[in-house]
């Protein structure tokens, strides 16, 4: 199981806050009672967006790696891209492990 570092946790929390602040009124969320209070995006929307960001991060890292072969990017850019991709992958693996654990806990529940 992958360990989550404080840095990767901070990055994931920052991304979640950015996602919440970029929501426009009327997008996502649910209504509660008569007041119809907006609560932001649904959980599935957050997961989809996190998945898209993880894929985009991986693609960006691959692009920088390919640019390094042609000499278009420097060592600092390569190290930054690879470190960012590694942190994203660790976060995805950690979330996957938690989802699997939650599924196993649910399966073990008596009916």
N, C-alpha and C positions, 0 to 999 in steps of 0.2 A: 504494500500500500504506500502510495506517495505521501510524503510529509508536506504540509503546507507551511511555508515560511511567513513571518509577519509581513514581509514585503509583498508577497503574492496576495495575501489576504487584503492588504491595503489597496492594492491595484484592483482587485475584484470589487471591493466596496466602493472605490472611486468610480468604476465603470457603472455600477448599479445606480449610484447617485446621478451620474451624467445621464443615464437612460431615463431616470425619473424626471429630471429637470427639462429634458427635451420633449416631453409629452405635451401635445397641444390639447386644449380643452375640447372635450367631445370624443377624444380617442381613448380606446380601451377602457378599463375599469368596469365597475359594477355599480348598481344602484342599491341603496339600502333604505328601506322604509319609504315614507312619503317624500322625504327631503331630496332623495336621489343624489346623495353626496358622491362625488367622483373620487375614486381611490387610486387612479393611475392604471397602468397596464396590467393585464392579467398575468398570472404565473406563466402560462404557455407562451405569451408574447415575450416575456423576459427571457425564457429559455431559448426561444427561437433567435432572438437578437444576440444573446450570448454565443450561441452556436455560429451565427453569421460572423460575429467579431472574431471568434477563434479561428475560423477558416480564413478570414481575411488576413489575420495576423500571420498564419502559416504561409499564405501565398506571398505576403510582403517579405517574409524572411527568405523564402525561396528565390524571390526576385533579386534581393540584395546578394544572395549567395551566387546566383548566376552572373550578376554584374561584377562580382569579385574576380570571376574567371577572365573577364575581358579587361579588367583593370579600371572599370568605371566607378568602383566604390572603394573607400579606404578601410583600413583595419578597424577603426573605431565604429564605423557604420555596420560592419559585419558583426562585430562583437555585440553591439547594441541590439541588432535584429535577432541574433541567435538567442541572446539572453531574454528578450521579450517573448520570443516564441516558446522558449523553455518554460517561462513563468506561466504563459497561457496554457501550455500542455499540462503542466502540473495542476493548474486549477481545474481543467476539464477532467483529468483523471480523478482528482479528489471529489468532484461533484458526482462523477460516475460511480465511484465507490460508495458514496453516501446514498445514492439512489438504489443501488443494489442491496445495501444493508437495510434500507427502509423496506424494500420489497420482501426481503427474507424475514424481517420482523413481522410484516403483515401476514405472510404465509404461515408463520408459526402461531398466529393468534387462534384461540379456540372459537368455534362458531357458536 
